[in-house]
Amino acid sequence: MKKTVIGLLAFTLFISITSADAPKALKHSDKALKSTYVFPIEGDAIEYNVNQLPRPSAINYPNSRDLDISSALVDSSRNGYGMLLGATNPLHWEPNYGFTWCFRQWYIANETVSGQLGASFSSNGVEGTWDIYSGLNLSSPGETLARYPSAVGGSDYPYLVWNEYTTGSGGGDYGGRPLYTWDQFYYGGGSYFSPPLDINNGCQSTPCDPADNWVACPVITNDASGTPVLNVTYSGWSGSSSNSLASVRYIYRSNFHQAGYFAFNDAVELYTGEEFEAETGTGSYTSSAIIDINEDGVGYSAVISYFDGVVTEGETPADTAHTFMLRKTEDNGATWSETGHNGTPFYYIPSEWLNTYFDDNDLFPEYYVASDTDSTEITEAYIPYDFELKVDSDGTLHIFAPVIPSGGGFIYWIEGCGMYHMWNDDPVNDPMGWEASYMGPMDITYMYGYASSNYFRIFPSSAISIENSDIMYSTWEAYSDTSANRFNFDVFAVRSEDGGATWTEPMNITNTLMLDVDEIHPHLAPRATDEECYIVYMAPDYEVETVTPAASPEDFKQRLWFANLNWGEVSIESGENLPVRFELSQNFPNPFNPQTVISYSLDRTADVRLEVFDLLGRKVQTLVNKEMDAGNHDVVWKGSEQGAGIYFYRLSTDSRSETRKMVLLK
């Protein structure tokens, strides 16, 4: 398998090197997977004897710019089907105790089992201080798969929430069964977790009622009496033969809590699918339901939907967009809004706002130019199938999602395609009051991703500071730059200090040079501080294929990484020669022949090394190796003695480093 991967990458590199011009944008039909969309399904597991497996080894991730990054390799997973959806929250941070991380763990006792439920606890997140808990779902009903696990916590106990395959015995087509467990000896209690307990009261006997519950999104808040309340959404299996079952998005709410134990109300149908016009059948939900509730009990739930078949009471289409349906709670999830916009039972982001806002604010180009004689007007904003939702302490709703320019029936991976933050102080009474900000580009990543549907599989994750809700963070996976070369997924992060109105330039926090090293599906702990955020992500081990046929990075063994990102205090220095931050710029021109200029900036005097490496990581030349003053600097690299190809250049000091790529043509 690795030979095949390397061969494909080599071909891609050859195409990159032999073309000095950036590739033309690709286009893809926006009628994607309307009625056939299902949650990602694993292939058949490959049997492995544990003695065959290479031992996990740590990878050094250099710091990026002015970020202080502490990372730890915590555990491994048989494949990547536990963290590949944005609805889940694998990492929980409880400020007084530490971190609880829930994941699908490698189950070495049975080589055919795709995963057991594992967890890890650390009081500080430092390497070597993680306690590993194993086999937490081995007494679960059904198969041992621990699908889509999340970690969530109250002031006393950490909880793990997931669903199991129960095959046909659980009801429906796939028998997704909602379960939870908690550490009965509090945070870091030493793996004294309860047996798996049902969230769905209808599973006291099988088949479950309702059946086919998949992809949990949990949140814990305290009610007016201080009692913890657990709300968790689940989604009907989208591939079910029962259309009514597939359309429903459920919510379960606890009604009792004692010594860590929760009892739950019966399932409530939060989104029923009844609003879709039965005759045409063109409308559908295209995402899992996501929920967030703040400390005052104010919260929102959301699901993305094609509105083609949504009708009002007067049989008039409510909207035509692929956009968000919203419902609101003001009592910690006890009740949810039932009357929404235009006669529907929900609120939503109108297509009128989506299309006019992105056009009026020049977030998208006016036209896509395919050739000298062919162009398409960009008229719409298209949102794919995965997103993140947060509610801040003021009750403002924040949505983080990819947005892609669209027009003429196609979506375009061109300028303006990227990760966006959308927010509204009062989406209930002011549906046109939304605003949006651009967080980072995704056009090159979407063009040359690991699968044709990668723009449906890459999502942002977000966090809000518990000290100041204006400070926010977001992260996602992407290619490491937008130059002509296209490979190597890294994890990027951004920070905002003004409630998401503006963002830092995306920071590459993994920054790996090796051709066969990717980092994918990052998730932030929902809570952060003014200076720190906490992230987990996976790194596929391409030496160990665990799912056949292997079609994407999730089909390999995964290294599970934790990282603490310390952004430090914001610099208030100013001056013509004093930049705000440590920064390495993209070389210019790029691609180039025979020479190019590399520019960099220093925020303080430092011992600097600027080095050039080839594609295999071998040092080609050292351009700078001395103390340099704060300010802006330029260096010329002459590549006349080197062969055509892709090169890396790295700027590093004693505490920070950054790497970029460049292409030498001959």
Buried (B, 14 or more C-beta within 10 A) or exposed (E): BEEEBEEEBEEBBEEBBEEBEEBEBBBBEBEBEBEEBEBBEBBEBBEBEEEEBEEBEEBEBBBBBBBBBBBBBBBBBBBBBBBBBBBBBBBBBBEEBBBBBBBBBBBBEEBEBBBBBBBBBBBEBEEEEBBEBBBBBBEBBBBBBBBBBBBBBBBBBBBBBBBBBBEEEBBBBBBBBBBBBBBBEBBBBEBEBBEBBBBBBBBEEBBBBBBBBBBBBBBBBBBEEEBBBBBBBBBBBBBBEBBEBBBBBBBBBBEEBEEBBBEBBEBBBBBBBEBBBEEEEBBBBBBBBBBBBBEEBBBBBBBBBBBBBBBBEEEEBBBBBBBBBBBBBBBBBBEBBEEBBBBBBBBBBBBEBBBEBBBEEEBBBEBBEEEEEEBBEBBBBBBBBBBBBBBBBEBBBBBBBBBBBBBBEBBBBBBBBBBBBBBBBEBBEEBEEBBBBBBBBBBBBBBBBBEEBBBBBBBBBBBBBBEEBBBBBBBBBBBBBBBBBBBBBBBBBBBBBEBBEEBBEBBBBBBBBEBBBBBBBBBBBBBBBBBBBBBBBBBBBBEBBBBEEBEBBBBBBBBBBBBBBBBEEEEEEEEEEBBBBBBBBBBEBBBBBEEBBBBBBBBEEBEBBBBBBBBEEEEBBEBBEEEBEBBBBEBEBEBEEBEEBBBBBBBBBEEBBBBBBBBBBE
